[in-house]
Every structure is written in C-alpha cells, then in structure tokens.
Amino acid sequence: MAKGTDGLKYDLVNQNTGYEVSKGTTPANKPIIISATYNKLPVTKIADNGFADYSMMTEIKLPNTISEIGNNAFKGCSSLNKIDLPNSITTIGDNAFKGCSSLNKIDLPNSITTIGANAFSGCSNITILKIPSTLTKIGNYAFSGLSNITNIVIPNTVTEIGEGAFAGCNSLDVVTIPKSVTKLGYFAFDREKVVFPEGTYFVSYKGPAGGLVFYDKGSESNGWRYLEAAPASSETKKEWGPYKSINGTSTGIGTGKQNTDIIVKALGKGYAAGFCAELSINGFKDWFLPSKDELNLMYQNLHRRSLGGFDAEWYWSSSEYANFYAWTQYFNSGGQNYFSKDYTYRVRAVRAF
C-alpha cells in the first residue's frame, strides 16, 4: 500500500505489537491514506476518537492490517463520502461512523463480528446495507436513522440485536428474524414489520394472542416460558371482591394463574379475577389476573417504555394482602400498595404460554 499521509499520529497498542492511528496534524483537504505499517509494526486500529469531528475530510483509505475501528473513530465526519473497509476488520466500535451523513454506501466485509452502539446512527444517505454473514452482535441504535434503506437480511450468525438497532429506518420492508437471535432489544424495528420464526417470541413484541410479551424466563418449565399482556382494548374496571379472606394467593412470578383459580372458586366470576378467567381473545381463553410481581413486570417492561396502552391509574393484582385488602399498582409512578377489595380499579389480564 502507498505511503501513509504525512502528519498522522501513531501510538503503540496491544502490548507494543502494533499501532493505532489518529489524525494528528493531517490536513483534511485531500484523501487520507493510512499506512499498513509504522516502524516495521502493523497498524491495527483506528484509535478511539481518532478522526472524530474531522468534518472536512471526504475520503480515507484503510490498509488490510486494520482489525478494529475504535469508538467515535469517525463520528461527526459529515463530509466523509468514501471509505472502503478491508476484509480484516472484526470490530466496529460505538459511534464509529455516527453522523457521517454524506456516506451513501457502506460495504461491511465478511470479517466483522461486532458492530457497536450507534455505529452508523444518522448515516441517512446510505441506501444499501448488506449485513455480513460473520456478524454476531448488532449494538443499540447501530443503524438507527438510516431512513433510505428498503431491505436488509439478518444472517443466521446474529445472536443479539440491540435496542433501537434499526429505529427510524422508515423505508424498510418486512424483516425476518432468524432463529439464531436470542436477544432482541426494545424498538429494534417497527413492530409491524418484523416476522419471527414459529414459536419464537421476545419481550415487548407481539405474542400469539395479539398482546405484548412482557416476560421471558429463559426456558420452558411447568408448561410455560413467556407472559403476555392482553390488548388494551380488553381492559375494564372491576372490584377485586367483597370483604372476605381468600387463603392461598401468592405474590411471585408464575402464581397469577393459581391465584385466579383460587379467587374464582371462592368468589365466582363477577369480580376482577373472574372477568379475566372468562376472557376470550383471538381464540385464546387461558387469561388470568396477574400476581403482584407479574403486574410489576408489565409496568417495568411495557408501560415505562410507553407500550401496552395502559392508563396512569391503579391496577388490581390477584395477590391478597389481608382479609379486607389486595395488592395494586399505580401505573403513573409505579408504586405498589394494598387497598380495600371493594374499590373499583383497572383490570388487565395476562396469559402464560
């Protein structure tokens, strides 16, 4: 490769086995060339913040010795319109190309395994994005704001897609998530444009009954793995019950169904638990009133992220506190308290599957 541009700054890394490079005193009025070696050692990394906010730079050439592009390496390089990533790069750091709004194409080589948070966020002129088959992790908001891309294929090597990874990619067609993905962050895609493999579900995305999944315990046991909240349209207001002790209810995750059965047996179907037990939504009839801890999961995993269509009111749980009282949760502040069973509060059913 040609001699590197004068003025670049090189610093030893990796226990003095190679160099990282940054802009130093290099002028940005011509293409920048990075040498493959410096002092007879390979140049392996674009330094963290190496060329950040170098807004007049339009082109840079990287050698095939570079394995890592550091955090914020080209952040804010708004005039950068040409960069070829060599087939030696394995890691692209957080914010590496954030705000490089003049880039209209980026070829990600089949050597990259990790793309960090916000790596290409705001690169709004990119129209074609091909995700390499070596990639395993896509960071939070990695490709957010790429509003002109219309199609992507997630390879079956990817195991994790971070929160908001493709948020604001408004022109995207339907995206199929491969079975290899075990973690999918909130708002990674527009929910209406995501297709999952059969039997695969993620927190904050649709469940089989049309509600939102709000809990995944990681594996199936006792006949269930996920908890799904009923759609907001199913909500009502009910009393918990009369002043009568209902022995045997619990507060833990996974106890709401048993609680509901106990309550309905004791009080009949005219109260909050009975309403849930009688629900039929999209052919599913296995609904129940959530326990105290299950109700809190709905608040934490859905409502706090403005999901699920909850009101900022008190909601009943199926967990009794004492003869006259049962546990509730305030979906304004998240606080939990116990109130008289004859109060009328909101009721949102859930199901386990």
MIDREN-883710 format. One line per 3 residues: number of its first residue (from 1); their letters; for each residue x, y, z of C-alpha. Coordinates in steps of 0.5 Angstrom, whole numbers, plus 500, padded with zeros to 3 digits. Layout:
BEGIN
NUM = a = X:Y:Z  ...
This chain:
BEGIN
1 = mak = 500:500:500  502:507:499  506:511:504
4 = gtd = 502:514:509  499:521:509  504:526:513
7 = glk = 502:528:520  498:522:522  499:520:530
10 = ydl = 501:513:531  501:510:538  503:503:541
13 = vnq = 498:498:543  497:491:544  503:490:549
16 = ntg = 507:494:544  506:489:538  502:494:533
19 = yev = 500:501:533  493:505:533  493:511:528
22 = skg = 489:518:529  489:525:525  495:528:529
25 = ttp = 496:535:524  494:532:518  490:537:513
28 = ank = 483:535:511  483:538:504  486:531:501
31 = pii = 484:524:501  488:521:507  492:515:507
34 = isa = 494:510:513  500:506:512  500:499:513
37 = tyn = 506:499:518  509:504:522  516:503:525
40 = klp = 516:496:522  510:494:526  503:493:523
43 = vtk = 498:499:524  492:495:527  487:500:530
46 = iad = 484:507:528  484:510:535  478:512:539
49 = ngf = 476:519:537  482:518:532  478:523:527
52 = ady = 472:525:531  469:531:528  474:532:522
55 = smm = 468:535:518  472:537:512  475:530:511
58 = tei = 472:527:505  476:520:504  480:516:507
61 = klp = 484:509:505  485:504:510  490:498:510
64 = nti = 488:491:511  492:491:517  486:494:521
67 = sei = 482:490:525  479:495:530  475:502:528
70 = gnn = 475:505:535  470:508:539  468:515:536
73 = afk = 473:514:531  470:518:525  464:521:529
76 = gcs = 462:527:526  466:527:520  460:530:516
79 = sln = 463:531:509  466:523:509  463:520:503
82 = kid = 468:515:501  471:509:506  473:502:504
85 = lpn = 473:497:510  478:492:509  477:485:510
88 = sit = 481:485:516  476:489:521  473:485:526
91 = tig = 470:490:531  467:497:529  466:501:536
94 = dna = 461:505:539  459:511:535  465:510:530
97 = fkg = 461:513:524  455:517:528  453:523:524
100 = css = 457:521:517  451:524:513  455:524:507
103 = lnk = 456:517:506  451:514:501  454:507:501
106 = idl = 458:502:506  461:495:505  461:491:511
109 = pns = 466:486:510  465:479:512  470:479:517
112 = itt = 466:483:522  463:480:528  461:486:533
115 = iga = 458:493:531  458:497:537  452:502:539
118 = naf = 450:508:535  456:506:530  452:508:524
121 = sgc = 447:512:527  445:518:523  448:516:516
124 = sni = 442:518:513  444:518:506  446:510:506
127 = til = 441:507:501  444:500:501  446:496:507
130 = kip = 449:489:507  450:485:514  456:481:513
133 = stl = 455:473:515  460:473:520  457:478:525
136 = tki = 454:476:531  452:482:535  449:489:533
139 = gny = 449:494:538  444:499:541  442:504:535
142 = afs = 447:501:531  444:503:524  438:508:527
145 = gls = 436:513:523  438:510:516  432:512:513
148 = nit = 433:511:506  435:503:506  429:499:504
151 = niv = 431:492:505  436:488:510  437:481:511
154 = ipn = 439:479:518  444:473:517  443:467:522
157 = tvt = 450:468:525  447:474:529  445:472:536
160 = eig = 444:479:539  440:486:536  441:492:541
163 = ega = 435:497:543  433:501:537  438:498:533
166 = fag = 434:500:526  430:505:529  428:510:525
169 = cns = 429:506:519  422:508:516  423:505:509
172 = ldv = 425:498:511  420:493:508  419:487:513
175 = vti = 425:484:516  425:476:518  429:475:525
178 = pks = 433:468:524  433:463:530  440:465:532
181 = vtk = 437:471:535  437:470:542  436:477:545
184 = lgy = 432:483:541  432:490:544  426:494:545
187 = faf = 424:498:539  430:495:535  425:495:529
190 = dre = 418:498:527  414:492:531  409:491:525
193 = kvv = 415:490:520  418:484:524  417:477:523
196 = fpe = 419:472:528  421:464:527  415:460:529
199 = gty = 415:459:537  420:465:538  418:471:542
202 = fvs = 421:477:545  419:482:551  416:488:548
205 = ykg = 414:485:542  407:481:540  405:475:543
208 = pag = 401:469:540  394:472:543  396:479:540
211 = glv = 398:482:546  405:484:548  410:479:551
214 = fyd = 413:482:558  417:477:561  421:471:559
217 = kgs = 424:467:564  429:464:559  427:457:558
220 = esn = 420:453:559  418:450:566  412:448:569
223 = gwr = 408:449:562  410:456:560  416:461:559
226 = yle = 413:467:557  408:472:560  403:476:555
229 = aap = 399:482:557  392:482:554  391:488:549
232 = ass = 389:495:552  382:494:548  380:488:553
235 = etk = 381:493:560  376:494:564  374:497:572
238 = kew = 372:492:577  372:491:584  377:486:587
241 = gpy = 372:482:591  368:483:598  371:483:605
244 = ksi = 373:476:605  379:472:606  382:468:601
247 = ngt = 387:464:603  393:461:599  394:467:594
250 = stg = 402:469:593  406:475:590  411:472:586
253 = igt = 412:471:578  408:465:576  403:465:581
256 = gkq = 398:469:578  394:463:575  394:459:581
259 = ntd = 391:466:585  386:467:580  383:460:580
262 = iiv = 383:460:588  379:467:588  374:465:582
265 = kal = 373:459:586  372:463:593  368:469:590
268 = gkg = 365:467:583  366:470:576  363:477:578
271 = yaa = 370:481:580  377:482:577  379:475:577
274 = gfc = 373:472:574  373:477:569  380:475:567
277 = ael = 378:468:567  372:469:563  376:473:557
280 = sin = 377:470:550  381:474:546  383:471:539
283 = gfk = 381:464:541  385:464:547  382:463:553
286 = dwf = 387:462:558  387:469:561  388:471:569
289 = lps = 389:477:574  397:478:575  400:477:581
292 = kde = 403:483:585  410:481:582  407:480:575
295 = lnl = 404:486:575  410:490:576  413:487:570
298 = myq = 408:489:566  409:496:569  417:496:568
301 = nlh = 418:492:561  412:495:558  409:502:561
304 = rrs = 415:505:563  417:505:555  410:507:553
307 = lgg = 408:500:551  402:497:552  397:502:552
310 = fda = 396:503:560  393:508:564  396:512:569
313 = ewy = 391:509:574  391:504:579  391:496:577
316 = wss = 389:490:581  393:484:582  391:477:584
319 = sey = 395:478:591  391:478:597  394:483:603
322 = anf = 389:481:608  382:480:609  380:487:607
325 = yaw = 386:489:602  389:486:596  395:489:592
328 = tqy = 395:494:587  400:498:583  400:505:581
331 = fns = 401:506:573  403:513:574  409:513:579
334 = ggq = 410:505:579  408:505:587  405:499:590
337 = nyf = 400:499:595  394:495:598  387:498:598
340 = skd = 380:495:600  378:490:596  371:493:594
343 = yty = 375:499:591  374:499:583  381:499:579
346 = rvr = 383:498:573  384:490:571  389:488:565
349 = avr = 389:480:564  395:476:562  397:469:560
352 = af = 403:464:561  405:460:555
